[in-house]
């Protein structure tokens, strides 16, 4: 923010050259984006900038190649006078007249309106002309870079954001471990006698594990994604990247966490609850554990996908969470534990068959009781 303020001309030029070196990556660290607001730059300082953004009354007056700005304003009938520093000329064009002369004040307002309107027309039309401020890509999709490159850049950004969120990462790990230990302590080492009590306890543990995996993955997106969507849509409208590239970059960046955390949760819960106690052979226990881990990861992925859907439909945190809750609780009621299928009213049977929990719960239950010996009461 105004890195040259308070510096003499020589020192200011040195600072700007340093920023230029950082942007180009001449130190071997690779190129990077440097955004700076500059205060009264000299012509030599101005020549170091590659892109220029000029704002007037909160609207864009120019955005493009800094060295083409003079030609652009000349085509708008605002040529830069001889021996005049271009930045000073630009500032005069986008400044209001503050004097008492109403005619000059009206003239400045009309000039500003004309400049911003002309830029808006260029941005909307996205002309391929070299004189246009917005340089349309030759790819034919209206984006500056290929979709594959968009995906790679966005993916690097998403992974970088996650690496920097160390506190959040530790908090999620702590929550996962605490919840799995809580499950293990509540349903610690259930017996394998095959009684109705054992069946009820196992089903209760399965229901809780299923709900925890699904809701944890989906609820976080419902609370955070609606706040990100306006920026994503704005960048898409400006031609920076496609929504498809952003979507797949986010999915791929989230995938390791949507695999690791459910795996930790299922691993702790499986051995502490004793789901494998119903198996007599150790090889069968390991196979059952593998199926449990797979089902746990798939359940988390289903919750993640449903959270994305609710966030996209709601476009607001409260609305999205309302949609999420409106489906979650009926699905939980008709998953197969709280009410028997034969007792479901006819007008609610569709909730049973459309419930995501129904298929998850059935898969977990089959993996547990397929090899269990059940004792029928006399």
N, C-alpha and C positions, 0 to 999 in steps of 0.2 A: 504494500500500500504506500505509494509515493516514496520509493526508495531513494530518490535524489533530492528530496526536500531538505533545505538547509545546507547543501553541499555546494562547493564552488564548481565551476564548469568542468575542470579537469577531473576532479574526484567523481562527479556525477557520471561523466563519460566512462570512467574506469569501472564504476559499479554496474552500469548497463552492459558493458562488454563482458563482465563476469557473468551476468545473468544470461547473456547470449551464449557464452561458452557452456553454461549449465544446460541450457535448452538443447544445444547441439551435441552435448556429451563429448566434448573434446578432451575431457580428462580420462576418457576410457570407461566411464561408468554407464554409458549409454544415454541416448536422448531422453528428454523428459519435457513435460509441459510446464511453462513458466508464464503465469498471468500476473501482470503488474499494471497498476494505475500510475500514470506519469504526470508530473507537475511541470508545466512550461519547459518541455524538452527542446534542446537546441536541434539544429538540422543534423548535426553529426550523430547525436543521440537517437534521433528519429529514424535514421537510416539503419540502425541495428535491429529494429522491430520487423518481424515477418508478417504478422497479422495485426490488424487494427480494428478496434471496436469503438465507435463514437456514439454516445447516447445523448438524447435531447428530450427533456421532459419525460424521462422514463421509457422513451421509444428509441429504436435503433435508427440512427441516421446513416451509418455506414458500418459494414462488417465485411472485411476481405483483405486482400493483399495491401499492406501498408504503402508499398511503392506505387500502387495504382490508384490511390485515393485522390491525388491531384487531378488525374485524367477523369476520374469519375465525376467529381464536382464540376469540372469544366464542362462536361456534357450536360450538366444540370443548369448551365448558364451561370456558374459561380467560379470563374477562373481565378487562379491564384495570382495576385499581382507580382510583378517582377521584384526581385530582391526582398521577398517576404518569406519568412519561415512558414512552411506548410502547416505545422501544428497550430501556429497562431492564427492562420487564415481559417482553419477548420473551427477553432473555438469562436471566432467572430461569427461564423455562419450559424452556429447552433446556440448562440447566446441571445437572450432577450435584451431589447433596448430598455434601459431603466430611466431614461430621461423623462422630462415633462411633455415632450412632443408626442402627442397621441398618434399622429400620422406615422412617425417612425416606429412607435411601439406596435401599431397594427401591421406595419410592413415586416417587422421582425417575426411576429406571430405567423403571418402568412408564409414567410420564408421557411420557418421551422416546419410548419404543416406540410408544405410542398416537399421538403427534403425527406421527411419521415414517410410520407405517403408514397413517394417514388421508390423508396427502399422497400416498403411493404409490397408494392407491385412486383418488384424484382424477386423478392423472397417467395411470393406466391406463385409466380410464373416459372421460377427456376430455369431461366434461360441458359443455354449452353454458350452464349457469347462470352468472350474473354473480358468484355467490358462490364459484364454483370458482376455485382458484388458477390452473389452466391455462385460458386464455381461448381456447376453440376457435374457429377461423375459420368464418365463415358460408359458405365456399366449398364445403363438403361433402367436402373431400379430407383433412381433418385437419391442414392446414398454416396457418400464420399469414398467409401472403401468397400471391398468385396465382403459378402456375408460371412465367409469363412474367417476373414481377418477380424471382422466385427466380433464374431463369437470368441475368438482367441483373446482379443483385448479385454472384452467384458469378463471372460472367465478368469483372466489374471487379476482383474480388479476385484471380482467377487472373492477369490481365494485370498487376496491380500487383505481385504476387509476382515475376513475370518481369522487370519493369522494375527492381526492387530487386536482383535477382541479377546485378549487372553483372560480377562476377568470373566467375561461371559462364558468362555469355553470351560473355565474351571467351575463356574456356577452350574452349568449343564451337567458336567460330570458328577459333581457333588449331588445334584438332585437325582440323577439316575441311580447312583449307588445307594443313596438314602432310601429311595422308593423301593428298590429291589430288596434291600435289607429289611425294610418294613414289611414287605410281602412275605419274606422268609420267616420273620419273627411271628407274624400273625398266623400263618399256616405252616409252622415249622414241623418238618418231617412227618407228614401225614402217613397213617398206617396203610397197609395194603390188604386189609381183611375183606374188602369187597362189600362192605355193609352199606346200607343206605346213608348212614352218617358220613362214611368216607366219600361216597359219591357226591353228596351235597357239599362237603368241604372242598373237594377237588374242583367241582364246577364253580364254586364261589371264587376260588383262586384264579381259575381260568378267566372268568368274567372280569375280574379286576385287572389282570395282566393285559387282556385284550383292550379294555377301555383306556388304560394308562398309555399303552403304545399308540393307539389311534389318536386320542385326544391331545397328547403331548406334542405329536408331530404337527397336527393341524391347527391347534389353538395359537401357537406361536406365529404362524404365518397370517392368521386372521387378524392378529393385533398389530403386525408390523408392515405387511405388504400394502395395505391401502394407502399408507403414507408415502410409499415409494412410487406408486403407479403414476401420479401426476407428473413427476420428473421424467419417468420413462416415456410416457406419451408425448411430453414436450420435446424430448430429445429425438424421438421418432419423427415428430412433425417437422423438426428442423433438419432432418436428413442425416443425423449422426449415426444411427443404427436402427435395425429392424426390431420389432417386438419379438419375433421368432428367435433371433440371435440372443437377445437378452434372456428370454425364457429358458432356452436350453443351457445357457451359461450358468444361470442360477440353479437349475436342476442338477447339473453336473457338479457344481461347487457344493451343493447341499448333500449330494449322494454319500460321500464318506461319513458324514455325521449321522445320516439317516440309516447307516449300516452299523457303525461302531456303537452308538449309544443303545439301540435296541438289542444288539448282541450282548453288551454288558448287562443290561437289565434282565434279559432272558437267562443268561448264564447264571447269574446270582440267584434268581428266583427258582430256576429249575432244580438246582442242587439243594437249596435250603428247604424248599417245599417238599421235595422228595417225589417229584412226578415220576422218576424212574423206578420207584419202589415197586410198581406194579409189574415190572419186567423181572424175569428170573435170570436171564442170561445177560452178562455184562456187555456183550456185543449188541444185543437188542437195546440196551440202555443208551449206548452211544449213538445208535441209529435214531432212537427216539429224540435224543438231545439235538442231533443234527436237524431233524424235522422241526423241532421247536424253534431253533434259531432261524431257520428259513421262514417259518410262519410269522415269527416276530418281526423280521425285517420287512416282509411283505405287508404286514399290518401297518407298520410305520409308514411305508411308502403309500399305502392307500389313504392313510390319514393326511399325509403331506399333500397328495393330489387333491383331496377333498378340501383342504384348507386353501389351496391355490384357487380352486373353483369358487369358494365362498367369498374370498377376498376380491376376486375379479368381478363377481356379480354385485357385491355390496358397495364397492368403491369407497366405503367409509368404515372405520373401525367398528362403530356401534352396529351399523346395519349388517356388516359381514359377520360379526359375532352372533347377532340375532339369527341369521340364516343358519350358521353353524350349529347353534343350540337347538333350533327348531327341528333339525334332522337327527342330531345325535341322540337325544333322549328317547324319542319314539323308537329309533333303531335299537337302542339298548333294551327297552322294554320287551320288544318282540324278537330278540336275538335267539331265544330258546330256553333261557333259564328262568326268568321271572314268571312266565306264563306258558303253559303247555299249548302246543299248536291247536289241539282239538278244542281248547277253551277260548280261542281268539274269536271275537265277534266277526261275522262275515264281512262287515263293512270295514274292518281293519286288517283283513288277511293280506291285502296288498303291501302293508307295511312290513309284514313278516318276510315276504319274498323279495322286497326291494331293500331290505336292511343289509348294509355291508357287514354289520356285526354278526348276522345270522350265519354267513358263510365262514367267517373267521372263527367264530365260536364252535361251529360244527367241526371244522378242521382240527382245532386244538383238542376238542373232546374225543374225536376218533383216534387221534394219535395217542391219547392216554388210555382209553378204555378198550381199544381194539384187542389188546392182549391181556386185559385184566380179567380175573375170575370173579364174577359177581355172585353174591349170596342173596338168594331170594328169600324173603321172610315167609314163615309158615302162615 
